[in-house]
Amino acid sequence: MNVGMIVIIVVVTAMFAVVLVGKTVRDNQKLRDRLQNGFGEIAEPARIERASIADYQWLREVYEPERTFVDDLTWDDLDMDLIFDRLNACESSVGEEWLYAVLHDPLGQWEGAENRERLMDDLNTSSEVRMNVQMALARLGKVPYNGLPGYIYEAESKTLGNTWLYRLLAALPLLFLAAAPFTRGITLWLFVVNAIANGVLYYQIRKKMLTNLLTVHYFAGVLQCCERIGKIRELENQPLVQKLLAHYKVFRSLRGKMPNAFSGMSGDLDTLAEYVRIVFLSDLRRYNITLDRICKNNMDFHCLYQCLGELDAAIGLLSFRKSLPFYTKPDYTEENRIDFSGLYHPLIKNPVDNDGAVMRDSIVTGSNASGKSTFIKALAVSAILAQTLNTCTARAFTLRPALIMTSMAVRDNVSAGDSYFITEIKSLKRILDNVPVCPCTCFIDEILKGTNTVERIAASAAVLGYLSRQNCLCVVASHDIELTEILKDTYDNYHFREQITDEGIHFDYKLKNGPSTTRNAIALLHYMAFDDQIVAESDALVERFLSTRQWC
């Protein structure tokens, strides 16, 4: 090879290296810009695989039945999926899976608000430190259905077994090659037969365990992420980071020894490497080694998952707090009450905040669209956020720790063959079953509206009277003014009010003491241009009933 050819090769190689380095620098800068510009902003809702994110929480509910979680009806009533989207600024699947689980566990035994606050303080000290952690998490990224939660609770069921057989089949090719010079070629034929048999076995098993290989591949990314976080010197004394790295050390030796999740048949060398992996069953043997380590150190694996998730979720919570108009950390009391000022719902743009105190069971009345349902949802959401993330969308918030339960957005259950009313009483029954078990705070919207007026009021009064005698705090939004009179000795009364003028109906969305004394349903018919005769007849029927207590 002449000098000119060597120069050309060197120049081409250098140019390729410059291009590669330049692309890496540009990609890193693009990622940094995205993270920097997105911190503290309300992100556009992304397409999310709900079932994937919920996998860890679902497994916890199956394998930890003694724990008490926010149930599915409460989650749906409060639009907690939308609350989660609003909170979710996580960069990894582990982070968003952990955050989803935390929001379900107001009575959970987490490391505590104090530790999380210290972590956030450490991350917030330097934007560069926070950025380095985010970069490490972003490189790990989000992989839907990554399977890691299954390795926490079901690792034993995912092992291949027969480890000795794979080791034997992998050793035979070496044995046949070593014996080939002394056996006049017969062992070469045995080598070929063994290689074919190993190839058939490899593809049969690999097809069945492809999902598991992808999980191990993501776990390799988790270990690489931990390695990068461990190099951030400013966090070397941070307790949660120290705990993360202690559990990481148990698995650190697996780095570089895990099976490849993809074949990568893009070139001659990759093809050759693939053949070598097939003949020596290296992916299967490495998979067994990885699973054996996880099974023997399952607690470390779970703690590693939790610590990494907590780290990612903490940065997301910092971003969420920064995006709010204002927030507060909760105070706790042993009294069965909630005190609040500046309370607002985090999903409402330009919300109207409220001050007040729910000092005992309460009924909130008011006209249609006056704000009573939104108010009790805001109260319930802040009660959950207070106990799970030490954050309330208010200026001040004090509560007793308790399980949050609701009965609000009731719908017919067609698949179960349940009518609206049956679905509603099942929703209430689960609350009645839980209040003797643990402290509860219950929020009910339009109790028993699926039946006739007389029975609705009688049954509602009995149910609410029962709840007032239990270890719970009950807040009810209702149109039934009769309940405020029947339960006046056990329930406080609050209301929302509207103003009706010639220009229309105006709502101030401010909480007021006492029961509601106004109504607006017929006025709304008028402003929506219903026929005047309908409006007039409606008014006449109401006035007749109010004066005679009879409809006819």
C-alpha positions in Angstrom: 0.0 0.0 0.0 1.6 3.3 -1.1 1.8 6.5 1.0 -1.0 8.2 -1.0 -3.5 5.4 -0.3 -2.6 5.5 3.4 -3.2 9.3 3.5 -6.6 8.9 1.8 -7.6 6.3 4.3 -6.5 8.4 7.2 -8.3 11.5 5.9 -11.5 9.6 5.2 -11.3 8.0 8.7 -10.7 11.4 10.3 -13.6 13.0 8.3 -15.9 10.1 9.4 -14.8 10.6 13.0 -15.4 14.4 12.8 -18.9 13.8 11.4 -19.7 11.3 14.1 -18.5 13.5 16.9 -20.3 16.5 15.4 -23.6 14.5 15.3 -23.2 13.4 18.9 -22.5 17.0 20.0 -25.6 18.3 18.1 -27.8 15.5 19.5 -26.6 16.2 23.1 -27.2 19.9 22.7 -30.7 19.3 21.2 -31.5 17.1 24.2 -30.2 19.7 26.7 -32.2 22.5 25.0 -35.4 20.4 25.2 -34.9 19.6 28.9 -34.0 23.2 29.7 -36.9 24.7 27.8 -39.4 22.2 29.1 -38.6 22.4 32.8 -41.3 24.2 34.6 -43.6 24.4 31.6 -46.9 22.7 31.0 -46.1 20.1 28.4 -48.4 19.1 25.6 -50.1 15.8 26.5 -48.1 12.9 24.9 -49.4 9.6 23.7 -49.1 7.4 26.7 -49.4 3.6 27.0 -51.6 3.6 30.1 -51.5 -0.2 30.6 -47.7 -0.1 30.5 -47.4 2.7 33.0 -49.9 1.0 35.3 -48.1 -2.4 35.2 -46.1 -1.8 38.4 -49.1 -0.6 40.4 -51.2 -3.4 39.1 -48.7 -6.0 40.3 -48.4 -4.3 43.7 -52.2 -4.6 44.1 -52.0 -8.3 43.2 -48.9 -9.2 45.3 -49.5 -6.8 48.3 -53.2 -7.3 49.1 -52.7 -6.1 52.6 -52.0 -2.6 51.3 -54.8 0.0 50.8 -54.6 2.0 47.6 -56.7 4.7 45.9 -59.2 2.5 44.0 -60.1 2.7 40.3 -63.5 4.4 40.8 -61.9 7.2 42.9 -59.1 7.5 40.3 -61.6 7.8 37.5 -64.0 10.2 39.4 -61.1 12.6 40.0 -59.7 12.4 36.4 -56.4 11.3 38.0 -55.1 10.2 34.6 -55.2 13.8 33.5 -53.6 14.8 36.9 -50.9 12.3 36.2 -50.4 13.7 32.7 -50.1 17.2 34.2 -47.5 15.9 36.7 -45.6 13.6 34.4 -42.3 15.2 33.4 -40.4 12.0 33.9 -37.7 11.0 31.3 -37.8 7.3 31.9 -40.3 4.5 32.0 -39.2 3.7 35.6 -39.9 7.2 36.7 -43.4 7.4 35.3 -44.3 3.9 36.5 -43.1 4.9 40.0 -44.9 8.2 40.0 -48.2 6.5 38.9 -47.8 4.0 41.8 -47.0 6.8 44.3 -50.2 8.6 43.4 -52.2 5.5 44.3 -50.7 5.2 47.8 -51.7 8.0 50.2 -51.2 5.7 53.2 -48.0 4.1 51.8 -44.8 3.5 53.7 -42.5 5.6 51.5 -39.2 7.0 52.7 -41.2 10.1 53.6 -41.8 13.6 52.5 -38.7 14.9 54.3 -36.3 12.7 52.3 -38.0 13.7 49.0 -37.8 17.4 49.9 -34.1 17.1 50.7 -33.5 15.3 47.4 -35.4 18.1 45.5 -33.4 20.7 47.4 -30.2 19.1 46.3 -31.3 18.8 42.7 -32.5 22.4 42.7 -29.3 23.8 44.1 -27.7 23.7 40.6 -29.5 23.6 37.3 -26.4 21.9 35.8 -26.6 19.1 38.4 -30.3 18.6 37.7 -29.6 18.7 33.9 -26.9 16.0 34.2 -29.4 13.7 36.0 -32.0 14.4 33.4 -29.6 13.7 30.6 -28.8 10.3 32.2 -32.5 9.5 32.6 -33.3 10.7 29.1 -30.7 8.4 27.6 -32.4 5.5 29.4 -35.7 6.8 27.9 -39.2 5.3 27.9 -39.9 1.8 26.6 -43.5 0.8 26.8 -44.1 -2.6 28.3 -40.5 -2.8 29.3 -41.3 -5.7 31.7 -39.2 -4.6 34.7 -42.1 -4.7 37.2 -42.6 -8.3 36.3 -39.0 -9.0 37.3 -39.7 -7.6 40.7 -42.7 -9.8 41.5 -42.4 -12.7 39.1 -38.7 -13.2 38.3 -38.7 -16.9 39.2 -41.3 -17.6 36.6 -39.2 -16.0 33.9 -36.1 -18.1 34.2 -35.4 -20.7 31.5 -34.3 -23.5 33.8 -32.0 -26.3 32.6 -29.0 -24.1 32.9 -26.7 -27.2 32.9 -28.1 -28.2 29.5 -27.3 -24.9 27.9 -23.8 -25.0 29.3 -23.2 -28.5 28.0 -24.5 -27.7 24.5 -22.4 -24.6 24.5 -19.2 -26.5 25.5 -19.6 -29.3 23.0 -18.6 -27.2 19.9 -15.3 -26.3 21.6 -14.8 -30.0 22.5 -15.4 -31.1 19.0 -13.1 -28.5 17.5 -10.3 -29.4 20.0 -10.6 -33.1 19.1 -10.8 -32.5 15.3 -7.0 -32.9 14.6 -7.0 -36.4 16.3 -10.2 -37.9 14.9 -9.8 -37.8 11.1 -12.7 -35.3 10.6 -15.5 -37.1 12.3 -15.7 -34.5 15.1 -16.0 -31.8 12.4 -19.2 -33.4 11.4 -20.3 -33.7 15.0 -19.5 -30.0 15.3 -21.8 -29.2 12.4 -24.6 -31.3 13.8 -24.2 -29.7 17.2 -24.1 -26.2 15.7 -27.4 -26.9 13.8 -29.0 -28.4 16.9 -28.0 -25.4 18.9 -29.3 -23.0 16.2 -32.7 -24.8 16.2 -32.9 -24.6 20.0 -31.7 -21.0 20.0 -34.4 -19.8 17.7 -37.2 -21.8 19.3 -36.4 -20.5 22.8 -35.5 -17.0 21.6 -38.8 -16.5 19.9 -40.7 -17.5 23.1 -38.5 -15.2 25.3 -38.2 -12.2 22.9 -40.1 -9.9 25.4 -37.9 -11.1 28.2 -34.8 -10.3 26.1 -36.1 -6.8 25.6 -36.6 -6.4 29.4 -33.0 -7.5 30.0 -31.9 -5.0 27.4 -33.8 -2.2 29.2 -32.3 -3.4 32.5 -28.8 -3.0 30.9 -29.9 0.6 30.1 -30.9 1.1 33.8 -27.4 0.0 34.9 -25.8 2.3 32.5 -28.0 5.2 33.7 -27.0 4.4 37.3 -23.3 4.4 36.3 -23.8 7.9 34.8 -25.6 9.2 37.8 -22.8 7.9 40.0 -20.3 10.1 38.2 -22.1 13.3 39.2 -19.8 14.4 42.0 -22.2 17.0 43.5 -24.6 14.2 44.4 -22.1 11.8 45.9 -23.3 12.6 49.5 -27.0 12.6 48.6 -28.7 9.8 50.7 -31.0 8.6 47.9 -28.2 8.6 45.3 -26.0 6.7 47.8 -28.7 4.1 48.3 -29.2 3.8 44.5 -25.5 3.2 44.0 -25.4 0.7 46.8 -28.0 -1.5 45.1 -26.5 -0.8 41.7 -23.2 -2.4 42.9 -24.9 -5.7 43.3 -25.6 -5.8 39.5 -22.7 -3.8 38.2 -20.7 -6.8 37.1 -23.5 -7.8 34.7 -22.7 -4.8 32.5 -21.4 -6.1 29.2 -22.5 -9.6 30.0 -26.2 -9.3 29.2 -27.7 -10.9 26.1 -28.4 -8.8 23.0 -32.0 -7.9 22.5 -31.6 -7.5 18.7 -29.6 -9.5 16.2 -28.3 -6.4 14.4 -27.7 -8.2 11.0 -26.4 -5.0 9.3 -22.9 -6.1 8.2 -20.5 -9.0 7.9 -19.1 -8.6 11.4 -22.5 -8.4 12.9 -23.6 -11.5 11.0 -20.5 -13.4 12.2 -21.1 -12.3 15.8 -24.7 -13.5 15.5 -23.6 -16.9 14.3 -21.1 -17.2 17.2 -23.9 -16.3 19.7 -26.1 -19.0 18.1 -23.5 -21.8 18.1 -22.5 -21.1 21.7 -26.0 -20.2 23.0 -24.5 -17.1 24.5 -27.7 -15.1 24.7 -29.5 -17.9 26.5 -26.7 -18.5 29.0 -26.3 -14.7 29.6 -30.0 -14.4 30.1 -29.9 -17.2 32.7 -27.0 -15.5 34.5 -28.9 -12.2 34.6 -32.1 -13.8 35.9 -30.2 -15.8 38.5 -28.6 -12.6 39.8 -32.0 -10.8 39.9 -33.7 -13.8 41.7 -31.0 -14.0 44.3 -31.0 -10.3 44.9 -34.6 -9.4 44.3 -34.8 -6.9 47.1 -31.9 -5.0 45.7 -33.5 -5.1 42.3 -36.7 -3.7 43.7 -34.9 -1.0 45.7 -32.8 -0.1 42.7 -36.1 0.4 40.7 -37.6 2.4 43.5 -34.6 4.7 43.9 -34.3 5.4 40.2 -38.0 6.0 39.9 -37.9 8.4 42.9 -35.1 10.3 41.4 -36.9 10.8 38.1 -40.2 11.6 39.8 -38.6 14.2 42.1 -37.3 16.2 39.1 -40.8 15.9 37.5 -42.3 17.2 40.8 -39.9 20.1 40.8 -41.0 21.0 37.2 -44.7 20.6 38.2 -44.3 23.0 41.2 -42.6 25.5 39.0 -45.4 25.4 36.5 -48.1 26.2 39.1 -49.3 29.7 39.9 -48.6 28.8 43.6 -48.5 25.7 45.8 -48.0 24.7 49.4 -46.7 21.8 51.4 -49.4 20.4 53.6 -49.6 20.5 57.4 -51.2 17.6 59.3 -53.5 17.4 62.2 -55.1 14.6 64.3 -58.4 16.3 64.0 -60.9 15.0 61.4 -61.0 18.2 59.4 -59.5 20.1 56.4 -58.4 23.7 56.5 -57.5 25.5 53.2 -56.8 28.8 51.7 -56.3 29.6 48.0 -57.5 26.2 47.0 -57.8 25.6 43.2 -58.0 22.7 40.8 -54.7 22.1 38.9 -56.4 21.3 35.6 -58.3 24.6 35.3 -56.8 27.5 33.4 -57.2 30.8 35.3 -58.9 29.1 38.3 -60.8 30.9 41.1 -59.4 29.9 44.4 -61.3 29.4 47.7 -60.7 29.8 51.4 -62.4 27.8 54.1 -62.5 24.9 56.6 -64.3 21.7 56.5 -64.5 21.2 60.3 -67.0 18.2 60.2 -69.1 16.4 57.6 -70.5 18.9 55.1 -73.1 19.3 52.4 -72.3 21.7 49.5 -75.3 22.9 47.6 -75.8 25.3 44.7 -77.3 25.8 41.3 -76.2 24.0 38.2 -72.7 25.0 36.9 -72.1 27.1 40.1 -68.8 25.2 41.0 -69.7 22.8 43.8 -68.5 19.7 41.9 -65.3 21.3 40.9 -64.7 22.5 44.4 -65.0 19.0 46.0 -62.8 17.6 43.3 -60.2 20.2 44.0 -60.4 19.3 47.7 -60.0 15.6 47.0 -57.2 16.0 44.5 -55.2 18.2 46.9 -55.8 15.7 49.7 -54.2 13.0 47.4 -51.3 15.2 46.3 -50.7 16.2 49.9 -50.2 12.7 51.1 -48.4 11.3 48.1 -46.2 14.2 46.8 -46.2 16.6 49.7 -47.7 19.2 47.4 -51.1 21.0 47.4 -52.6 23.4 44.8 -53.4 26.0 47.5 -51.7 28.6 49.6 -52.3 26.6 52.8 -53.7 23.1 53.4 -54.1 21.2 56.6 -55.6 17.7 56.8 -55.8 14.4 58.7 -54.0 11.5 56.9 -56.7 9.3 55.4 -57.7 7.1 52.5 -59.5 9.2 49.8 -62.6 7.7 48.4 -65.2 9.2 46.0 -68.6 8.4 44.4 -69.0 10.9 41.6 -68.9 10.1 37.9 -71.3 7.2 38.0 -72.3 5.6 34.7 -74.3 2.6 33.6 -72.2 -0.6 33.5 -73.5 -2.2 30.3 -71.0 -5.0 30.3 -72.0 -6.1 33.8 -75.7 -5.5 33.1 -76.0 -2.9 35.9 -78.4 0.0 35.7 -77.3 3.5 36.7 -78.8 3.1 40.2 -77.3 -0.4 40.8 -73.9 1.0 39.7 -74.4 4.0 42.1 -75.3 1.9 45.1 -72.3 -0.4 44.5 -70.1 2.7 44.4 -71.5 3.9 47.8 -71.3 0.4 49.3 -67.5 0.2 48.8 -67.2 3.4 50.8 -69.4 2.0 53.6 -67.3 -1.2 53.6 -64.0 0.8 54.0 -64.8 3.4 56.6 -64.7 0.9 59.5 -61.3 -0.4 58.3 -59.2 2.7 58.1 -59.5 6.5 58.4 -61.3 7.8 55.2 -62.1 11.1 53.7 -65.1 10.7 51.4 -66.3 12.9 48.6 -69.8 12.2 47.1 -71.4 14.1 44.2 -75.2 14.0 43.7 -75.9 11.1 46.0 -78.4 8.5 44.7 -79.7 10.7 41.9 -80.6 7.6 39.9 -83.9 7.0 41.7 -87.1 8.9 42.6 -87.1 12.0 44.8 -88.8 10.6 47.9 -86.6 7.4 48.1 -83.5 9.3 47.1 -83.8 11.8 49.9 -84.7 9.2 52.5 -81.9 6.8 51.6 -79.4 9.6 51.1 -80.1 10.9 54.6 -79.7 7.4 56.1 -76.4 6.8 54.3 -75.0 10.2 55.2 -76.2 9.8 58.8 -74.4 6.4 59.0 -71.2 8.0 57.6 -71.3 10.8 60.2 -71.0 8.2 62.9 -67.9 6.6 61.4 -64.2 7.4 61.4 -64.4 9.5 58.3 -64.9 13.0 57.0 -67.7 13.2 54.4 -68.1 16.1 51.9 -71.2 15.9 49.7 -72.3 18.0 46.7 -76.0 17.9 46.2 -79.0 19.7 44.7 -81.3 18.3 47.4 -81.9 21.2 49.7 -84.0 18.8 51.9 -80.8 17.1 53.0 -79.5 20.3 54.5 -82.5 20.4 56.9 -82.7 16.7 57.7 -78.9 16.6 58.5 -78.5 20.0 60.0 -77.4 18.6 63.4 -74.6 16.5 62.0 -73.6 18.2 58.7 -72.3 21.7 58.1 -73.7 23.6 55.1 -71.9 25.5 52.3 -73.1 26.7 49.0 -72.1 28.4 45.7 -74.3 31.1 44.2 -75.0 32.8 40.9 -76.3 36.2 40.0 -79.0 36.5 37.4 -79.3 39.8 35.5 -80.8 40.9 32.1 -77.4 40.2 30.6 -77.3 36.6 31.7 -76.1 34.4 34.6 -72.8 35.2 36.4 -71.0 32.8 38.7 -68.3 33.9 41.1 -67.3 30.3 42.1 -66.8 31.4 45.7 -67.6 29.1 48.6 -70.2 30.6 51.0 -71.6 29.5 54.4 -75.0 28.0 54.8 -77.3 26.1 52.4 -78.2 27.4 48.9 -81.3 29.6 48.6 -81.3 30.1 44.8 -82.1 28.0 41.7 -81.3 28.6 38.1 -82.4 25.6 36.0 -85.4 27.3 34.6 -83.5 30.5 34.1 -81.0 28.5 32.0 -83.8 27.2 29.9 -84.8 30.9 29.2 -81.3 31.9 28.3 -80.8 28.9 26.0 -83.9 30.2 24.1 -86.4 27.5 25.0 -90.0 28.2 24.1 -91.5 30.9 26.4 -94.5 28.6 27.1 -92.1 25.9 28.5 -90.4 28.4 30.7 -93.7 29.9 32.0 -95.2 26.5 32.8 -92.1 25.4 34.6 -92.1 28.6 36.7 -95.8 28.1 37.5 -95.3 24.5 38.6 -92.4 25.4 40.9 -94.4 28.2 42.5 -97.4 26.0 43.1 -95.2 23.3 44.7 -93.5 25.8 47.0 -96.7 27.1 48.2 -98.8 23.9 48.5 -96.0 21.2 48.6 -98.1 19.4 46.0 -97.5 19.1 42.2 -101.2 18.8 41.3 
